[in-house]
Amino acid sequence: MIADILNSSALQIMLVGAMVGIASSAVGTFLVLRGNSMLSDAISHSIVFGIVVVWLLTHQQSGLVQLVGAALTGLLTVLLTEALASTKRVKQDAAIGLVFPALFSIGVLLLNIYAHDVHIDTHTVLLGEIGFVWLDTTELWGIHIPKAVITMGIMTAFNYGFIVLFYKELKISTFDPALAKTLGFMPTLLFYVLLMLTSSTAVAAFDAVGAVLFIAFAIVPPSAAYLLTDRLWAMFIIGAFISIASSISGYYLAVYWNVSIGGMMAVMTGVFLMLAFLAGPRYGVITQRLERRRARQAPTAPPEAHSEH
């Protein structure tokens, strides 16, 4: 019975989407809080360069070596960005806009020149096709499970393992880097490790969902969670819930309207962000307007009479 349910292609597609969302939103939460959301976009594009270089050196299209190559490329992206920003001639966001298109274009050129006959293409890397994940499975305990579920499960364990292990250090480094440095927490090193995990998560998600959906899951659920709570641990829970809900609703709406499944999942993350923006219990636009209206309509207390002595 359970095997029949898990072998459902619909359930496998939604499960992959949810796993990608949970893993991506975990690392994306810190990028959002640090104001480095665009780094997820930069990393997801620039690691095309790392994927191609690793293939040229090892002829491996997947596996641990590709994850390492992607992590190093993500680190290279950040180092080049900070090097440009440190010149004070360009701002941080402009530096990001200069670095990742350069690395991405070099990766595409290398791909077209040296690997044009290999199953690595920019369309697959950027868009992916989550609707076909149920075709690439492996048998585990007699159940056929998509390889993407196993890969993303491992990345989820790595991401949350790192966050749990260094929760206090990451929290202080995110909100007060100067204090973290004073306490000896090495905030720069923690940030680089976080970016390497972000790069590895992006590569692990590429075969299934592509870069576009990875970016949506890495940034939009944490942003929505940020509008709903001020507690860091709650942001992880809300981000994971929004990822799961976006995967389920996105799948059924995509089937109903006969549109891209991955695209509809990304759209649904935006729908949940809009709901948080409009109707959040504390920072929602509608909620704040209602509170201001109640404050204006509340009767004011008469001034107290002062007795003369």
C-alpha positions as CSV (number, residue, x, y, z in Angstrom):
1,M,0.0,0.0,0.0
2,I,2.7,2.5,1.0
3,A,4.9,1.4,-1.9
4,D,2.0,2.1,-4.3
5,I,1.5,5.6,-2.9
6,L,5.2,6.4,-3.0
7,N,5.4,5.1,-6.6
8,S,2.8,7.7,-7.7
9,S,4.5,10.1,-10.2
10,A,2.4,13.0,-8.8
11,L,3.6,12.4,-5.3
12,Q,7.2,12.0,-6.4
13,I,7.1,15.3,-8.3
14,M,5.6,17.2,-5.3
15,L,8.1,15.5,-2.9
16,V,11.1,16.6,-5.0
17,G,9.7,20.1,-5.1
18,A,9.2,20.2,-1.4
19,M,12.7,18.8,-0.7
20,V,14.3,21.4,-2.9
21,G,12.3,24.1,-1.2
22,I,13.2,22.9,2.3
23,A,16.9,22.7,1.5
24,S,17.1,25.9,-0.4
25,S,15.0,28.0,2.1
26,A,17.3,26.9,4.9
27,V,20.4,28.6,3.5
28,G,18.3,31.3,1.8
29,T,17.1,32.5,5.2
30,F,20.5,33.8,6.1
31,L,21.0,35.4,2.7
32,V,17.7,37.3,3.1
33,L,18.6,38.4,6.7
34,R,22.1,39.6,5.6
35,G,20.7,41.5,2.6
36,N,22.5,39.2,0.2
37,S,19.5,37.7,-1.7
38,M,21.0,38.4,-5.1
39,L,24.0,36.2,-4.3
40,S,21.7,33.2,-4.8
41,D,21.0,34.4,-8.4
42,A,24.6,35.1,-9.0
43,I,25.8,31.7,-7.6
44,S,23.1,29.7,-9.5
45,H,24.2,31.2,-12.8
46,S,28.0,31.4,-12.3
47,I,28.3,27.7,-11.2
48,V,27.6,26.8,-14.9
49,F,31.3,27.8,-15.2
50,G,32.2,25.3,-12.4
51,I,30.1,22.5,-13.9
52,V,31.8,22.8,-17.3
53,V,35.3,23.1,-15.9
54,V,34.8,20.1,-13.7
55,W,33.5,18.1,-16.7
56,L,36.5,19.2,-18.8
57,L,38.9,18.0,-16.0
58,T,37.1,14.8,-14.9
59,H,34.4,14.1,-17.6
60,Q,31.9,13.6,-14.7
61,Q,28.5,15.3,-15.1
62,S,27.3,14.6,-11.6
63,G,28.4,13.4,-8.2
64,L,30.5,14.7,-5.3
65,V,33.2,16.2,-7.6
66,Q,30.5,18.4,-9.3
67,L,29.3,19.5,-5.9
68,V,32.8,20.5,-4.8
69,G,33.4,22.3,-8.1
70,A,30.1,24.2,-7.7
71,A,30.9,25.1,-4.1
72,L,34.3,26.5,-5.2
73,T,32.8,28.4,-8.0
74,G,30.3,30.0,-5.6
75,L,33.1,30.9,-3.4
76,L,35.0,32.4,-6.4
77,T,31.9,34.5,-7.2
78,V,31.8,36.0,-3.8
79,L,35.6,36.6,-3.7
80,L,35.5,38.4,-7.0
81,T,32.4,40.4,-6.0
82,E,34.0,41.5,-2.7
83,A,37.3,42.4,-4.6
84,L,35.4,44.7,-6.9
85,A,33.3,46.2,-4.1
86,S,36.4,46.9,-2.1
87,T,37.8,49.2,-4.7
88,K,34.9,51.6,-3.8
89,R,34.4,52.3,-7.5
90,V,31.3,50.1,-7.7
91,K,28.6,49.2,-5.1
92,Q,28.0,45.6,-3.9
93,D,24.9,45.0,-6.1
94,A,26.7,46.4,-9.2
95,A,29.7,44.1,-8.5
96,I,27.4,41.1,-8.3
97,G,25.9,42.2,-11.7
98,L,29.4,42.3,-13.2
99,V,30.8,39.1,-11.9
100,F,28.1,36.4,-12.4
101,P,27.3,37.4,-16.1
102,A,31.0,37.1,-16.8
103,L,31.4,33.7,-15.3
104,F,28.1,32.5,-16.7
105,S,29.0,33.6,-20.3
106,I,32.5,32.0,-20.0
107,G,30.8,28.8,-18.9
108,V,28.4,28.9,-21.8
109,L,31.2,29.5,-24.3
110,L,33.2,26.6,-22.9
111,L,30.1,24.5,-23.1
112,N,29.5,25.3,-26.7
113,I,33.2,24.9,-27.7
114,Y,34.2,21.8,-25.8
115,A,31.1,20.0,-24.6
116,H,28.5,20.6,-27.3
117,D,27.9,16.9,-27.8
118,V,27.5,16.2,-24.0
119,H,24.2,16.2,-22.2
120,I,24.9,19.5,-20.4
121,D,23.0,22.4,-21.7
122,T,22.0,25.9,-20.4
123,H,18.3,25.2,-20.8
124,T,18.5,22.2,-18.5
125,V,20.6,24.1,-16.0
126,L,18.3,27.1,-15.9
127,L,14.9,25.6,-16.3
128,G,15.2,21.9,-15.6
129,E,12.1,19.7,-15.8
130,I,10.6,18.6,-12.5
131,G,7.8,16.7,-14.3
132,F,10.3,14.0,-15.4
133,V,11.9,13.3,-12.0
134,W,9.8,10.1,-11.6
135,L,11.6,8.6,-14.7
136,D,15.0,8.7,-13.0
137,T,14.6,6.5,-9.9
138,T,16.6,4.1,-7.7
139,E,15.2,1.2,-5.7
140,L,15.4,1.6,-1.9
141,W,13.8,-1.0,0.4
142,G,11.7,-2.2,-2.6
143,I,10.4,1.2,-3.4
144,H,11.4,3.2,-6.5
145,I,12.4,6.7,-5.3
146,P,13.5,9.5,-7.6
147,K,17.3,10.1,-7.3
148,A,16.5,13.8,-6.8
149,V,14.7,13.0,-3.5
150,I,17.8,11.2,-2.2
151,T,20.2,13.9,-3.4
152,M,18.1,16.7,-1.9
153,G,17.5,14.7,1.3
154,I,21.3,14.6,1.7
155,M,21.6,18.3,1.0
156,T,18.8,19.1,3.5
157,A,20.6,17.0,6.2
158,F,23.9,18.9,5.5
159,N,22.3,22.3,5.5
160,Y,20.3,21.8,8.7
161,G,23.1,19.9,10.3
162,F,25.4,22.9,9.8
163,I,22.7,25.3,11.0
164,V,22.0,23.3,14.1
165,L,25.6,22.8,14.9
166,F,26.5,26.5,14.5
167,Y,23.1,28.1,15.3
168,K,24.4,30.5,17.9
169,E,27.4,31.6,15.8
170,L,25.3,32.0,12.7
171,K,22.7,34.0,14.5
172,I,25.1,36.5,16.1
173,S,27.2,36.7,12.8
174,T,24.0,37.5,10.9
175,F,22.7,40.3,13.2
176,D,25.9,41.6,14.7
177,P,29.1,40.7,12.7
178,A,31.2,43.0,14.8
179,L,30.2,41.2,18.0
180,A,30.7,37.8,16.4
181,K,34.2,38.8,15.4
182,T,34.9,40.0,18.9
183,L,33.7,36.7,20.4
184,G,36.0,34.8,18.0
185,F,33.2,33.2,15.9
186,M,34.9,33.9,12.6
187,P,31.8,35.3,10.8
188,T,33.6,35.6,7.4
189,L,34.5,31.9,7.5
190,L,30.9,30.9,8.5
191,F,29.5,33.0,5.6
192,Y,31.8,31.3,3.1
193,V,30.8,27.9,4.3
194,L,27.1,29.0,4.0
195,L,27.8,30.1,0.4
196,M,29.5,26.8,-0.4
197,L,26.4,25.0,0.9
198,T,24.2,27.3,-1.2
199,S,26.3,26.4,-4.3
200,S,26.1,22.7,-3.6
201,T,22.3,22.9,-3.0
202,A,21.9,24.7,-6.4
203,V,23.9,22.0,-8.2
204,A,21.9,19.2,-6.5
205,A,18.7,20.9,-7.5
206,F,19.7,21.5,-11.2
207,D,18.8,18.2,-12.7
208,A,15.4,18.3,-11.2
209,V,14.2,21.9,-11.1
210,G,16.8,24.1,-12.7
211,A,18.2,27.4,-11.4
212,V,15.0,29.5,-11.7
213,L,13.0,27.4,-9.2
214,F,16.0,27.1,-6.9
215,I,16.2,30.9,-6.7
216,A,12.5,31.1,-6.0
217,F,12.7,28.6,-3.2
218,A,15.9,30.1,-1.7
219,I,14.6,33.6,-1.5
220,V,10.8,33.9,-1.6
221,P,9.8,31.6,1.3
222,P,12.3,33.1,3.7
223,S,11.2,36.6,2.6
224,A,7.6,35.7,3.3
225,A,8.6,34.2,6.7
226,Y,10.5,37.4,7.5
227,L,7.2,39.3,7.1
228,L,5.4,36.9,9.5
229,T,7.8,36.5,12.4
230,D,10.8,38.1,14.2
231,R,12.2,34.7,15.4
232,L,14.9,33.0,13.5
233,W,13.9,29.5,14.3
234,A,10.3,30.3,13.3
235,M,11.5,31.5,9.9
236,F,12.9,28.0,9.1
237,I,9.6,26.4,10.0
238,I,7.5,28.9,8.0
239,G,9.9,28.8,5.1
240,A,9.7,25.0,4.9
241,F,5.9,25.1,5.2
242,I,5.6,27.6,2.4
243,S,7.9,25.5,0.2
244,I,5.7,22.4,0.8
245,A,2.5,24.3,0.2
246,S,3.9,25.9,-3.0
247,S,5.0,22.5,-4.3
248,I,1.6,20.9,-3.7
249,S,-0.6,23.7,-4.9
250,G,1.8,24.5,-7.8
251,Y,1.6,20.9,-9.1
252,Y,-2.2,20.7,-9.1
253,L,-2.6,24.1,-10.7
254,A,-0.1,23.3,-13.3
255,V,-1.9,20.1,-14.2
256,Y,-5.2,21.9,-14.2
257,W,-4.0,24.7,-16.5
258,N,-1.6,22.5,-18.5
259,V,1.4,24.7,-17.8
260,S,5.0,24.3,-16.5
261,I,5.0,22.5,-13.2
262,G,8.2,24.2,-12.0
263,G,7.0,27.6,-13.2
264,M,3.8,27.3,-11.3
265,M,5.5,26.2,-8.1
266,A,7.7,29.4,-8.4
267,V,4.5,31.4,-9.0
268,M,2.9,30.0,-5.9
269,T,5.9,31.0,-3.7
270,G,5.1,34.5,-5.0
271,V,1.5,34.2,-4.1
272,F,2.3,33.2,-0.5
273,L,4.8,36.2,-0.3
274,M,2.0,38.5,-1.5
275,L,-0.4,37.1,1.1
276,A,2.2,37.7,3.8
277,F,2.8,41.2,2.6
278,L,-0.9,42.0,2.5
279,A,-2.3,40.1,5.5
280,G,0.6,39.3,7.8
281,P,-0.5,39.5,11.4
282,R,2.1,42.2,12.3
283,Y,3.5,43.8,9.2
284,G,0.8,43.2,6.7
285,V,-0.4,46.2,4.8
286,I,-4.1,45.4,5.5
287,T,-3.4,44.6,9.1
288,Q,-1.5,47.9,9.7
289,R,-4.3,49.9,8.1
290,L,-6.9,48.2,10.3
291,E,-4.8,49.0,13.4
292,R,-4.4,52.6,12.4
293,R,-8.2,52.9,11.8
294,R,-9.0,51.3,15.2
295,A,-6.5,53.7,16.8
296,R,-8.3,56.7,15.2
297,Q,-11.7,55.5,16.2
298,A,-10.7,54.7,19.8
299,P,-12.2,57.2,22.3
300,T,-9.6,59.5,23.8
301,A,-9.6,59.8,27.6
302,P,-10.4,63.3,29.0
303,P,-7.5,65.2,30.5
304,E,-7.2,64.9,34.2
305,A,-8.2,67.9,36.2
306,H,-5.3,69.5,38.2
307,S,-6.2,70.6,41.7
308,E,-4.9,73.9,42.9
309,H,-3.0,73.9,46.2
